[in-house]
Amino acid sequence: MNTNRDLNYRLYLQREEGFHRISFSSEFEKYKIISSGDVKKVRENIAGIKQNFYQGLGTLSKDPVKNVRYHLIVAVALISRVCVENGMSQDLAYTLSDIYIQRADECAHIDRMIEMIGEIQLDYAERMRDIKKEHVGSIHVRKCMDYIYEHLQEKMTIEGAAAYLQIHPTYLSKLFSKEVGMPFRQFIIHARVNAAKNMLVYSDFSYLEISLSLGFSSQSAFTSTFRRLTGMTPGKYREAFGDSPAEQI
């Protein structure tokens, strides 16, 4: 078996067919979203898995069932590793991985295994969300964080969040800063920038659309804030991690 010959032939076919693999940075960004526990974004991302499953993926087996199974194994291995690096215990992450790999090994239906890949992403994301919340002792702060994630497009104040939770604003402000490690307003900004990262990578929304949908006062305010927290402009970030052509900004 001549590996170099097979390699050159595969590369030739891929060039002829115009095949382009998913970039490592784009793939890694998807796993970062899972490990961050952003369940809402993960749900949005897995909605199109069945339609776009083969896009950017190589062929790991000539057998269609084995091909999907191998891709599932690769995905769960990478997801579990990234989650371990972000706080999940090795026992939990790798035992969960073993369970899903065994289920895939027993499955002979392509559509079911593709669905399972979405279930894996969601399962790990939900567990990471719960792990991160375990570090927050107060039920008020947990609910406040949920409130923020659900209202990113709106103007939020500590008074509004406190009214929603039916507690005093000063008490919530002090409690939030103590348990989260940053003030209420700063956390909102970080949450919006993290949401913007996902939109830059996985959508073709314009920078103006992203800024408006995430509650920034203007596109310039969005650009300035994004650069301050990431060290990159939205355009450079999309160019580095996304698959869509970047606007000049």
FIKOL-988690 format. One line per 10 residues: for each residue x, y, z of N, C-alpha, C. Coordinates in nm, 4 decimals. Layout:
N
X,Y,Z,X,Y,Z,X,Y,Z | ...
***
This chain:
249
0.0851,-0.1202,0.0000,0.0000,0.0000,0.0000,0.0885,0.1249,0.0000 | 0.0725,0.2088,-0.0989,0.1540,0.3292,-0.1133,0.0761,0.4496,-0.0603 | 0.1103,0.4929,0.0608,0.0358,0.6019,0.1242,0.0508,0.7327,0.0485 | 0.1723,0.7627,0.0045,0.1943,0.8880,-0.0687,0.1133,0.8927,-0.1980 | 0.1042,0.7785,-0.2663,0.0258,0.7740,-0.3896,-0.1221,0.7999,-0.3601 | -0.1735,0.7336,-0.2544,-0.3132,0.7539,-0.2160,-0.3384,0.8982,-0.1746 | -0.2427,0.9551,-0.1014,-0.2566,1.0932,-0.0551,-0.2635,1.1889,-0.1730 | -0.1707,1.1743,-0.2647,-0.1682,1.2643,-0.3807,-0.2942,1.2508,-0.4654 | -0.3446,1.1286,-0.4773,-0.4665,1.1063,-0.5553,-0.5868,1.1722,-0.4879 | -0.5957,1.1568,-0.3548,-0.7056,1.2198,-0.2806,-0.7002,1.3715,-0.2932
-0.5821,1.4274,-0.2779,-0.5676,1.5726,-0.2879,-0.6052,1.6213,-0.4272 | -0.5697,1.5435,-0.5276,-0.6052,1.5785,-0.6656,-0.7566,1.5787,-0.6831 | -0.8241,1.4749,-0.6352,-0.9697,1.4672,-0.6477,-1.0380,1.5823,-0.5753 | -0.9867,1.6161,-0.4573,-1.0467,1.7256,-0.3807,-1.0329,1.8583,-0.4536 | -0.9197,1.8800,-0.5152,-0.9011,2.0036,-0.5921,-0.9953,2.0070,-0.7120 | -1.0080,1.8931,-0.7803,-1.0941,1.8859,-0.8984,-1.2408,1.9081,-0.8617 | -1.2806,1.8584,-0.7452,-1.4202,1.8684,-0.7025,-1.4490,1.9992,-0.6293 | -1.3448,2.0798,-0.6088,-1.3632,2.2055,-0.5367,-1.3969,2.1848,-0.3903 | -1.3465,2.0751,-0.3331,-1.3767,2.0418,-0.1940,-1.2898,2.1245,-0.0997 | -1.3531,2.1850,0.0004,-1.2809,2.2633,0.1010,-1.3216,2.2150,0.2396
-1.2242,2.1791,0.3189,-1.2529,2.1327,0.4544,-1.2900,2.2495,0.5449 | -1.3672,2.2172,0.6479,-1.3963,2.3163,0.7505,-1.2645,2.3570,0.8148 | -1.2422,2.4865,0.8298,-1.1169,2.5329,0.8894,-1.1092,2.4904,1.0353 | -0.9871,2.4646,1.0814,-0.9682,2.4237,1.2207,-1.0197,2.5303,1.3160 | -0.9924,2.6570,1.2840,-1.0352,2.7655,1.3729,-1.1863,2.7718,1.3834 | -1.2561,2.7506,1.2718,-1.4021,2.7524,1.2728,-1.4570,2.6350,1.3524 | -1.3986,2.5174,1.3330,-1.4423,2.3985,1.4057,-1.4164,2.4144,1.5550 | -1.2999,2.4672,1.5900,-1.2654,2.4852,1.7310,-1.3571,2.5869,1.7969 | -1.3946,2.6900,1.7230,-1.4846,2.7910,1.7780,-1.6195,2.7280,1.8131 | -1.6653,2.6340,1.7321,-1.7906,2.5639,1.7603,-1.7798,2.4856,1.8905
-1.6662,2.4209,1.9130,-1.6476,2.3445,2.0358,-1.6345,2.4368,2.1571 | -1.5786,2.5551,2.1363,-1.5694,2.6521,2.2458,-1.7082,2.6954,2.2913 | -1.8001,2.7100,2.1961,-1.9376,2.7481,2.2308,-2.0017,2.6385,2.3150 | -1.9774,2.5123,2.2784,-2.0301,2.4004,2.3568,-1.9721,2.4031,2.4972 | -1.8406,2.4203,2.5071,-1.7754,2.4175,2.6382,-1.8092,2.5390,2.7236 | -1.8583,2.6459,2.6604,-1.8983,2.7642,2.7376,-2.0334,2.7452,2.8045 | -2.1068,2.6401,2.7625,-2.2387,2.6159,2.8205,-2.3481,2.7025,2.7623 | -2.3231,2.7586,2.6444,-2.4230,2.8451,2.5794,-2.5236,2.7565,2.5059 | -2.6196,2.7043,2.5812,-2.7152,2.6068,2.5284,-2.7981,2.6648,2.4144 | -2.8381,2.7894,2.4277,-2.9208,2.8525,2.3242,-2.8482,2.8545,2.1902
-2.7218,2.8941,2.1903,-2.6452,2.9009,2.0659,-2.6187,2.7618,2.0090 | -2.5960,2.6661,2.0970,-2.5738,2.5294,2.0500,-2.6992,2.4770,1.9808 | -2.8155,2.5056,2.0394,-2.9417,2.4639,1.9758,-2.9539,2.5245,1.8359 | -2.9176,2.6514,1.8244,-2.9258,2.7180,1.6945,-2.8299,2.6540,1.5937 | -2.7116,2.6190,1.6414,-2.6106,2.5634,1.5510,-2.6439,2.4226,1.5032 | -2.7075,2.3419,1.5900,-2.7347,2.2030,1.5523,-2.8623,2.1905,1.4700 | -2.9376,2.2994,1.4586,-3.0636,2.2929,1.3838,-3.0417,2.2514,1.2387 | -2.9271,2.2888,1.1819,-2.9020,2.2573,1.0415,-2.8039,2.1441,1.0192 | -2.7775,2.0650,1.1232,-2.6776,1.9585,1.1101,-2.7140,1.8599,0.9995 | -2.8399,1.8168,0.9954,-2.8786,1.7141,0.8986,-2.8615,1.7627,0.7552
-2.8983,1.8894,0.7305,-2.8891,1.9425,0.5944,-2.7449,1.9658,0.5511 | -2.6587,2.0052,0.6468,-2.5221,2.0455,0.6113,-2.4158,1.9518,0.6677 | -2.4556,1.8307,0.7029,-2.3638,1.7424,0.7756,-2.2341,1.7164,0.6996 | -2.2430,1.6894,0.5702,-2.1248,1.6478,0.4942,-2.0405,1.7645,0.4445 | -2.0900,1.8862,0.4635,-2.0175,2.0026,0.4125,-1.8838,2.0187,0.4836 | -1.7751,2.0127,0.4090,-1.6423,2.0330,0.4664,-1.5851,1.9129,0.5380 | -1.6532,1.7973,0.5298,-1.6043,1.6774,0.5973,-1.5448,1.5804,0.4962 | -1.4333,1.5207,0.5336,-1.3705,1.4225,0.4472,-1.4414,1.2884,0.4562 | -1.4014,1.1959,0.3692,-1.4574,1.0607,0.3705,-1.3657,0.9705,0.4519 | -1.4180,0.9165,0.5618,-1.3386,0.8317,0.6507,-1.3592,0.6839,0.6218
-1.4655,0.6524,0.5473,-1.4912,0.5142,0.5086,-1.5765,0.5131,0.3822 | -1.5547,0.4131,0.2973,-1.6381,0.3985,0.1784,-1.7780,0.3502,0.2151 | -1.7895,0.2878,0.3318,-1.9203,0.2458,0.3829,-1.9899,0.3681,0.4427 | -2.1056,0.4106,0.3906,-2.1722,0.5328,0.4384,-2.2023,0.5322,0.5881 | -2.2433,0.4173,0.6413,-2.2749,0.4090,0.7843,-2.1484,0.4260,0.8676 | -2.0427,0.3556,0.8305,-1.9163,0.3677,0.9037,-1.8602,0.5088,0.8921 | -1.8773,0.5718,0.7776,-1.8270,0.7079,0.7578,-1.8872,0.8036,0.8600 | -2.0198,0.7988,0.8761,-2.0865,0.8858,0.9736,-2.0457,0.8471,1.1152 | -2.0350,0.7178,1.1410,-1.9973,0.6713,1.2752,-1.8582,0.7232,1.3130 | -1.7645,0.7180,1.2200,-1.6291,0.7659,1.2481,-1.6284,0.9169,1.2736
-1.7091,0.9905,1.1980,-1.7168,1.1350,1.2216,-1.7764,1.1640,1.3596 | -1.8731,1.0844,1.4008,-1.9304,1.1002,1.5353,-1.8239,1.0764,1.6410 | -1.7445,0.9726,1.6232,-1.6395,0.9410,1.7208,-1.5378,1.0544,1.7304 | -1.4982,1.1084,1.6160,-1.4040,1.2208,1.6157,-1.4641,1.3406,1.6881 | -1.5915,1.3690,1.6593,-1.6571,1.4854,1.7198,-1.6665,1.4728,1.8710 | -1.7121,1.3577,1.9199,-1.7295,1.3421,2.0645,-1.5941,1.3415,2.1351 | -1.4900,1.2921,2.0693,-1.3563,1.2947,2.1295,-1.3071,1.4380,2.1469 | -1.3270,1.5205,2.0450,-1.2834,1.6603,2.0528,-1.3675,1.7392,2.1522 | -1.4984,1.7171,2.1498,-1.5870,1.7890,2.2420,-1.5515,1.7564,2.3861 | -1.5319,1.6288,2.4160,-1.5007,1.5895,2.5537,-1.3684,1.6503,2.5989
-1.2713,1.6556,2.5102,-1.1409,1.7124,2.5466,-1.1519,1.8618,2.5761 | -1.2232,1.9350,2.4899,-1.2388,2.0794,2.5115,-1.3163,2.1059,2.6402 | -1.4160,2.0230,2.6696,-1.4937,2.0415,2.7921,-1.4091,2.0140,2.9163 | -1.3211,1.9141,2.9089,-1.2298,1.8873,3.0207,-1.1397,2.0074,3.0447 | -1.0910,2.0668,2.9373,-1.0040,2.1837,2.9492,-1.0766,2.3036,3.0093 | -1.2102,2.2997,3.0065,-1.2884,2.4126,3.0574,-1.3683,2.3789,3.1826 | -1.3268,2.2728,3.2544,-1.3834,2.2507,3.3863,-1.4588,2.1216,3.4091 | -1.4908,2.0456,3.3055,-1.5606,1.9186,3.3253,-1.4601,1.8136,3.3716 | -1.5005,1.7288,3.4645,-1.4092,1.6255,3.5127,-1.3806,1.5246,3.4019 | -1.2603,1.4688,3.4038,-1.2236,1.3704,3.3022,-1.3137,1.2482,3.3088
-1.3455,1.2040,3.4306,-1.4312,1.0864,3.4451,-1.5657,1.1082,3.3775 | -1.6254,1.2250,3.4021,-1.7558,1.2546,3.3428,-1.7455,1.2661,3.1909 | -1.6497,1.3450,3.1438,-1.6386,1.3719,3.0001,-1.6111,1.2456,2.9197 | -1.5160,1.1658,2.9661,-1.4752,1.0499,2.8867,-1.5704,0.9314,2.9033 | -1.6351,0.9210,3.0195,-1.7366,0.8165,3.0353,-1.8574,0.8468,2.9482 | -1.8949,0.9743,2.9432,-2.0043,1.0161,2.8556,-1.9680,0.9884,2.7096 | -1.8433,1.0151,2.6750,-1.7947,0.9869,2.5398,-1.8047,0.8378,2.5083 | -1.7650,0.7545,2.6035,-1.7726,0.6090,2.5836,-1.9163,0.5640,2.5571 | -2.0092,0.6226,2.6329,-2.1506,0.5853,2.6179,-2.1998,0.6153,2.4765 | -2.1693,0.7358,2.4283,-2.2168,0.7735,2.2952,-2.1478,0.6933,2.1845
-2.0207,0.6631,2.2029,-1.9504,0.5831,2.1018,-2.0082,0.4416,2.0960 | -2.0404,0.3853,2.2133,-2.1015,0.2524,2.2160,-2.2388,0.2537,2.1487 | -2.3155,0.3609,2.1718,-2.4464,0.3719,2.1075,-2.4312,0.3823,1.9558 | -2.3317,0.4576,1.9123,-2.3077,0.4711,1.7687,-2.2653,0.3377,1.7081 | -2.1884,0.2618,1.7848,-2.1417,0.1324,1.7364,-2.2578,0.0358,1.7149 | -2.3642,0.0545,1.7932,-2.4811,-0.0332,1.7839,-2.5857,0.0191,1.6859 | -2.5615,0.1379,1.6311,-2.6591,0.2015,1.5424,-2.6212,0.1769,1.3961 | -2.7198,0.1414,1.3160,-2.6941,0.1139,1.1744,-2.7673,0.2114,1.0830 | -2.8214,0.3185,1.1412,-2.9002,0.4139,1.0635,-2.8282,0.5488,1.0580 | -2.7995,0.5959,0.9384,-2.7246,0.7197,0.9195,-2.7964,0.8390,0.9804
-2.9251,0.8550,0.9505,-3.0004,0.9702,1.0017,-2.9997,0.9739,1.1536 | -3.0101,0.8565,1.2160,-3.0114,0.8521,1.3628,-2.8761,0.8940,1.4193 | -2.7682,0.8534,1.3563,-2.6359,0.8919,1.4066,-2.6101,1.0409,1.3877 | -2.6606,1.0972,1.2784,-2.6459,1.2415,1.2585,-2.7242,1.3172,1.3654 | -2.8445,1.2680,1.3976,-2.9221,1.3269,1.5072,-2.8462,1.3148,1.6391 | -2.7789,1.2020,1.6573,-2.7049,1.1776,1.7807,-2.5909,1.2781,1.7985 | -2.5300,1.3192,1.6887,-2.4229,1.4186,1.6979,-2.4770,1.5487,1.7564 | -2.5967,1.5887,1.7145,-2.6600,1.7065,1.7727,-2.6912,1.6861,1.9194 | -2.7390,1.5670,1.9549,-2.7702,1.5358,2.0944,-2.6445,1.5402,2.1808 | -2.5338,1.4937,2.1263,-2.4065,1.4963,2.1992,-2.3659,1.6402,2.2290
-2.3725,1.7252,2.1277,-2.3352,1.8654,2.1466,-2.4221,1.9310,2.2531 | -2.5518,1.9049,2.2475,-2.6439,1.9655,2.3430,-2.6222,1.9106,2.4834 | -2.5990,1.7809,2.4949,-2.5767,1.7180,2.6249,-2.4537,1.7776,2.6933 | -2.3431,1.7857,2.6208,-2.2211,1.8430,2.6784,-2.2414,1.9909,2.7133 | -2.3111,2.0649,2.6273,-2.3343,2.2074,2.6539,-2.4175,2.2268,2.7801 | -2.5215,2.1462,2.7972,-2.6063,2.1574,2.9162,-2.5278,2.1229,3.0423 | -2.4432,2.0225,3.0336,-2.3626,1.9850,3.1499,-2.2594,2.0934,3.1823 | -2.2012,2.1546,3.0794,-2.1066,2.2636,3.1029,-2.1768,2.3848,3.1632 | -2.2982,2.4134,3.1176,-2.3757,2.5231,3.1761,-2.3981,2.4982,3.3247 | -2.4357,2.3753,3.3593,-2.4610,2.3428,3.4994,-2.3330,2.3495,3.5817
-2.2218,2.3060,3.5236,-2.0933,2.3118,3.5940,-2.0563,2.4557,3.6252 | -2.0745,2.5437,3.5287,-2.0399,2.6846,3.5494,-2.1313,2.7480,3.6533 | -2.2571,2.7060,3.6554,-2.3497,2.7617,3.7539,-2.3199,2.7115,3.8948 | -2.2563,2.5953,3.9056,-2.2212,2.5432,4.0372,-2.1247,2.6355,4.1097 | -2.0483,2.7133,4.0325,-1.9526,2.8056,4.0932,-2.0217,2.9321,4.1432 | -2.1492,2.9450,4.1093,-2.2281,3.0589,4.1561,-2.3215,3.0084,4.2642 | -2.3019,3.0558,4.3870,-2.3756,3.0005,4.4989,-2.5183,3.0473,4.5127 | -2.5481,3.1669,4.4674,-2.6797,3.2256,4.4919,-2.7770,3.1966,4.3789 | -2.8976,3.1560,4.4154,-3.0023,3.1338,4.3158,-3.0380,3.2641,4.2462 | -3.0255,3.3755,4.3177,-3.0559,3.5057,4.2577,-2.9587,3.5374,4.1442
-2.8314,3.5076,4.1648,-2.7318,3.5369,4.0618,-2.7495,3.4433,3.9429 | -2.7811,3.3183,3.9688,-2.8060,3.2249,3.8585,-2.9216,3.2739,3.7720 | -3.0297,3.3142,3.8375,-3.1465,3.3633,3.7629,-3.1151,3.4943,3.6919 | -3.0305,3.5748,3.7525,-2.9917,3.7012,3.6905,-2.9111,3.6751,3.5633 | -2.8225,3.5766,3.5670,-2.7442,3.5415,3.4487,-2.8352,3.4908,3.3370 | -2.9337,3.4093,3.3723,-3.0307,3.3619,3.2730,-3.1076,3.4791,3.2130 | -3.1444,3.5732,3.2985,-3.2171,3.6929,3.2545,-3.1344,3.7710,3.1520 | -3.0070,3.7845,3.1795,-2.9180,3.8578,3.0887,-2.9104,3.7886,2.9529 | -2.8884,3.6570,2.9534,-2.8753,3.5838,2.8271,-3.0031,3.5892,2.7441 | -3.1175,3.5984,2.8112,-3.2456,3.6004,2.7404,-3.2824,3.7394,2.6894
-3.2101,3.8426,2.7337,-3.2460,3.9799,2.6962,-3.1268,4.0576,2.6393 | -3.0352,3.9883,2.5733,-2.9147,4.0539,2.5223,-2.9453,4.1660,2.4241 | -3.0566,4.1551,2.3528,-3.0893,4.2559,2.2520,-3.1535,4.3803,2.3124 | -3.1831,4.3752,2.4406,-3.2531,4.4852,2.5060,-3.1590,4.5657,2.5960 | -3.2015,4.6853,2.6282,-3.1284,4.7656,2.7249,-3.1591,4.7119,2.8639 | -3.0546,4.6766,2.9381,-3.0740,4.6179,3.0708,-3.0099,4.7043,3.1783 | -3.0748,4.7077,3.2915,-3.0223,4.7792,3.4080,-3.0298,4.6875,3.5288 | -2.9501,4.7176,3.6282,-2.9544,4.6394,3.7511,-3.0899,4.6536,3.8182 | -3.1514,4.7711,3.7991,-3.2843,4.7939,3.8571,-3.3884,4.7034,3.7909 | -3.3787,4.6903,3.6582,-3.4730,4.6043,3.5871,-3.4564,4.4585,3.6244
-3.3313,4.4140,3.6359,-3.3056,4.2755,3.6747,-3.3525,4.2499,3.8174 | -3.3282,4.3463,3.9050,-3.3703,4.3316,4.0444,-3.5222,4.3252,4.0551 | -3.5906,4.4066,3.9751,-3.7371,4.4040,3.9753,-3.7877,4.2683,3.9273 | -3.7224,4.2142,3.8265,-3.7593,4.0823,3.7743,-3.7420,3.9754,3.8823 | -3.6343,3.9880,3.9610,-3.6053,3.8903,4.0659,-3.6740,3.9232,4.1976 | -3.7330,4.0429,4.2042,-3.8036,4.0898,4.3245,-3.7098,4.1008,4.4449 | -3.5922,4.1603,4.4193,-3.4984,4.1885,4.5275,-3.4467,4.3311,4.5093 | -3.3733,4.3823,4.6082,-3.3253,4.5204,4.6033,-3.2064,4.5319,4.5073 | -3.2016,4.6368,4.4250,-3.0930,4.6543,4.3273,-2.9536,4.6563,4.3895 | -2.9384,4.7248,4.5024,-2.8069,4.7333,4.5663,-2.7594,4.5963,4.6122
-2.8514,4.5202,4.6685,-2.8179,4.3845,4.7135,-2.7756,4.2975,4.5955 | -2.8517,4.3045,4.4855,-2.8191,4.2249,4.3669,-2.6849,4.2667,4.3080 | -2.6591,4.3960,4.3028,-2.5347,4.4467,4.2458,-2.4134,4.3933,4.3215 | -2.4184,4.4006,4.4539,-2.3068,4.3534,4.5361,-2.2910,4.2020,4.5259 | -2.4037,4.1316,4.5302,-2.4006,3.9853,4.5244,-2.3473,3.9370,4.3897 | -2.3913,4.0011,4.2832,-2.3488,3.9624,4.1483,-2.1984,3.9829,4.1313 | -2.1490,4.0978,4.1712,-2.0056,4.1273,4.1582,-1.9216,4.0297,4.2393 | -1.9693,3.9955,4.3571,-1.8950,3.9061,4.4453,-1.8862,3.7650,4.3870 | -1.9976,3.7139,4.3363,-2.0014,3.5745,4.2932,-1.9530,3.5538,4.1494 | -1.9759,3.6509,4.0635,-1.9374,3.6369,3.9229,-1.7959,3.6878,3.8983
-1.7526,3.7820,3.9802,-1.6178,3.8350,3.9642,-1.6095,3.9582,3.8774 | -1.7235,4.0098,3.8356,-1.7278,4.1344,3.7592,-1.8638,4.1991,3.7805 | -1.8733,4.3299,3.7631,-2.0009,4.3992,3.7822,-2.1053,4.3553,3.6799 | -2.2303,4.3795,3.7131,-2.3447,4.3449,3.6283,-2.3272,4.3975,3.4866 | -2.2950,4.5259,3.4734,-2.2839,4.5880,3.3419,-2.1702,4.5268,3.2603 | -2.0589,4.4991,3.3250,-1.9446,4.4407,3.2544,-1.9768,4.2999,3.2046 | -2.0512,4.2250,3.2845,-2.0895,4.0896,3.2439,-2.1769,4.0934,3.1185 | -2.2683,4.1904,3.1119,-2.3544,4.2054,2.9940,-2.2697,4.2282,2.8691 | -2.1709,4.3148,2.8811,-2.0844,4.3452,2.7666,-2.0109,4.2200,2.7200 | -1.9565,4.1437,2.8149,-1.8864,4.0201,2.7795,-1.9819,3.9202,2.7147
-2.1038,3.9103,2.7675,-2.2022,3.8170,2.7116,-2.2385,3.8561,2.5689 | -2.2522,3.9860,2.5442,-2.2862,4.0324,2.4095,-2.1721,4.0064,2.3110 | -2.0508,4.0286,2.3550,-1.9363,4.0042,2.2670,-1.9235,3.8548,2.2360 | -1.9471,3.7700,2.3353,-1.9416,3.6256,2.3110,-2.0495,3.5822,2.2126 | -2.1688,3.6417,2.2255,-2.2763,3.6113,2.1307,-2.2399,3.6608,1.9910 | -2.1750,3.7767,1.9852,-2.1329,3.8322,1.8560,-2.0309,3.7412,1.7882 | -1.9414,3.6825,1.8654,-1.8430,3.5895,1.8086,-1.9135,3.4766,1.7344 | -2.0153,3.4219,1.7985,-2.0894,3.3124,1.7371,-2.1578,3.3565,1.6082 | -2.2174,3.4748,1.6093,-2.2870,3.5256,1.4910,-2.1894,3.5556,1.3774 | -2.0710,3.6013,1.4119,-1.9704,3.6300,1.3096,-1.9227,3.5026,1.2403
-1.9130,3.3961,1.3170,-1.8615,3.2707,1.2630,-1.9690,3.1916,1.1892 | -2.0900,3.1872,1.2455,-2.1915,3.0954,1.1948,-2.3079,3.1619,1.1224 | -2.2981,3.2896,1.0929,-2.4041,3.3555,1.0163,-2.3415,3.4536,0.9182 | -2.4237,3.5021,0.8263,-2.3757,3.6043,0.7333,-2.4390,3.7398,0.7627 | -2.4848,3.7581,0.8870,-2.5405,3.8872,0.9271,-2.4341,3.9961,0.9121 | -2.4770,4.1131,0.8719,-2.3847,4.2257,0.8621,-2.3480,4.2722,1.0025 | -2.2438,4.3541,1.0112,-2.2016,4.4053,1.1417,-2.3086,4.4955,1.2023 | -2.3795,4.5688,1.1187,-2.4879,4.6527,1.1690,-2.5992,4.5665,1.2267 | -2.6348,4.4597,1.1567,-2.7405,4.3703,1.2053,-2.7006,4.3055,1.3376 | -2.5749,4.2648,1.3483,-2.5274,4.2038,1.4729,-2.5313,4.3048,1.5864
-2.4839,4.4252,1.5598,-2.4802,4.5273,1.6653,-2.6202,4.5598,1.7150 | -2.7166,4.5709,1.6246,-2.8539,4.6033,1.6644,-2.9204,4.4868,1.7373 | -2.8944,4.3651,1.6921,-2.9591,4.2490,1.7534,-2.9048,4.2191,1.8921 | -2.7878,4.2738,1.9252,-2.7277,4.2482,2.0566,-2.7291,4.3705,2.1474 | -2.8064,4.4707,2.1100,-2.8280,4.5826,2.2006,-2.7192,4.6869,2.2047 | -2.6272,4.6881,2.1082,-2.5269,4.7947,2.1041,-2.5913,4.9218,2.0495 | -2.5458,5.0351,2.0971,-2.6079,5.1621,2.0583,-2.5826,5.1969,1.9124 | -2.4733,5.1465,1.8562,-2.4400,5.1736,1.7164,-2.3382,5.0709,1.6684 | -2.3153,5.0687,1.5383,-2.2154,4.9779,1.4826,-2.0758,5.0154,1.5301 | -2.0488,5.1428,1.5414,-1.9161,5.1861,1.5869,-1.8931,5.1474,1.7323
-1.9992,5.1550,1.8138,-1.9869,5.1137,1.9540,-1.9590,4.9640,1.9626 | -2.0259,4.8874,1.8777,-2.0025,4.7428,1.8718,-1.8579,4.7129,1.8330 | -1.8108,4.7783,1.7282,-1.6745,4.7554,1.6801,-1.5715,4.7899,1.7865 | -1.5910,4.9034,1.8509,-1.4975,4.9485,1.9539,-1.4940,4.8517,2.0716 | -1.6125,4.8097,2.1175,-1.6206,4.7178,2.2309,-1.5611,4.5820,2.1952 | -1.5932,4.5332,2.0770,-1.5435,4.4026,2.0336,-1.3908,4.4028,2.0262 | -1.3341,4.5091,1.9702,-1.1885,4.5169,1.9588,-1.1235,4.5264,2.0967 | -1.1855,4.5993,2.1863,-1.1283,4.6161,2.3210,-1.1212,4.4824,2.3949 | -1.2222,4.3971,2.3774,-1.2263,4.2716,2.4522,-1.1539,4.1565,2.3826 | -1.1440,4.1620,2.2509,-1.0834,4.0495,2.1782,-0.9493,4.0825,2.1144
-0.9203,4.2118,2.1016,-0.7977,4.2515,2.0337,-0.8087,4.2466,1.8823 | -0.9299,4.2219,1.8314,-0.9529,4.2129,1.6873,-1.0800,4.2888,1.6512 | -1.0857,4.3391,1.5297,-1.2110,4.3967,1.4816,-1.3049,4.2821,1.4447 | -1.4361,4.3083,1.4368,-1.5283,4.2031,1.3923,-1.4892,4.1457,1.2565 | -1.4415,4.2324,1.1662,-1.4012,4.1853,1.0342,-1.2850,4.0880,1.0405 | -1.1837,4.1206,1.1198,-1.0677,4.0327,1.1338,-1.1073,3.9006,1.2005 | -1.2004,3.9096,1.2965,-1.2444,3.7879,1.3658,-1.3179,3.6957,1.2691 | -1.4081,3.7528,1.1898,-1.4817,3.6720,1.0914,-1.3858,3.6129,0.9879 | -1.2877,3.6906,0.9487,-1.1889,3.6437,0.8511,-1.1074,3.5278,0.9071 | -1.0770,3.5341,1.0380,-0.9927,3.4319,1.1002,-1.0690,3.3040,1.1327
-1.1953,3.3184,1.1773,-1.2677,3.2018,1.2280,-1.3880,3.1593,1.1448 | -1.4372,3.2479,1.0586,-1.5569,3.2159,0.9823,-1.5262,3.1706,0.8420 | -1.6327,3.1308,0.7735,-1.6196,3.0858,0.6352,-1.6723,3.1881,0.5363 | -1.7417,3.2940,0.5895,-1.7985,3.3950,0.5008,-1.6966,3.5046,0.4739 | -1.6988,3.5669,0.3562,-1.6089,3.6790,0.3286,-1.6340,3.7925,0.4260 | -1.5289,3.8516,0.4778,-1.5436,3.9571,0.5776,-1.5695,4.0911,0.5124 | -1.6586,4.1694,0.5740,-1.6757,4.3073,0.5314,-1.5550,4.3861,0.5797 | -1.5299,4.4953,0.5173,-1.4212,4.5813,0.5634,-1.4733,4.6703,0.6750 | -1.4122,4.6561,0.7919,-1.4550,4.7383,0.9054,-1.3390,4.7573,1.0013
***
